[in-house]
Amino acid sequence: MDLDLRKLRYFVAVAEELHFGRAAERLHIAQPVLSRQIRALEDELKARLFSRDRRSTELTAAGVQLLADAGPLLAAADAARRRVARATRGLASFTVGFMPGLIVTGAVREISRRHPDLAVEVVRTTWDDQAEVILDGRVDIGYVRMPVDTRGLATRSLLTEPRVAVLPADHPCAGKSVLGIADLAGEHLLQDPDAVPEWRDIAREPAAHPQRRPAAPAFRSVEEKLESVAAGRGVVVLPLSTATYYTRADLAHVEIADIGPNRVLLAWDGSRHDPLIEEFADIAAARADTSA
């Protein structure tokens, strides 16, 4: 059986909204049409994907599994469309993604020097989309910071660097040369805790900080996080290069001695075997070795 990508996109919309009406509005189709398409998909898969009653819509076990598999499938289809469109237009292009604080200029200039007819572009990524832009074809290769979901990606280790706590300049710990992760036990972490799994451990210790912790705000950029740190609303843990790149007088950063370094990888779509990607990876790795 061939999986219909259009029906799969409809399914993802309903799975994310858990409401057929909102999903239909999002897809700009009528709700009865959406319901028929989902029923057709269930018939094709011979599996019930949603459990529905008058008050709620929930994913079944089969629906949960299909939602986990749908992302990579749809991203691969989008990537193929982008590559075919570029080839149709006769454009020879290569796009590099990079996370804040990472400098890619040297490798980009070298690949441009070797291939003068190649249009090399760069795209700044975020914690939320650094893998997504690779899998959906927006970038050919990316400098990604761990932890990241590497399913569907080929990777190559590039470098490691210390992680630091970024604090308001007048914070009691701002003058320290180093601190431990336990020193942050009473702080409000202004980022996704998945980025700092060690902080999750201290946050679960009732003796360390018994009061209920507010949820981390949904910031979209490093700049937004740092504005909140400067305003005294909490702290963030960043790789040293990122903290240094965003140096400002009202902030301080202090190395955290007892957590592992941040790992930077090169990543690309694991289904692609492009000599240009391999060449760029070699260039970037050689430059990382030289600067280490």
Helices and strands as residue ranges (DSSP letters): H 5-17, H 20-27, H 31-45, E 50-52, E 57-59, H 61-88, E 93-98, H 105-114, E 119-124, H 132-135, E 141-145, E 153-161, E 163-168, E 178-179, G 181-184, G 193-195, H 197-203, H 222-230, E 236-239, H 240-245, E 251-256, E 262-269, H 275-291
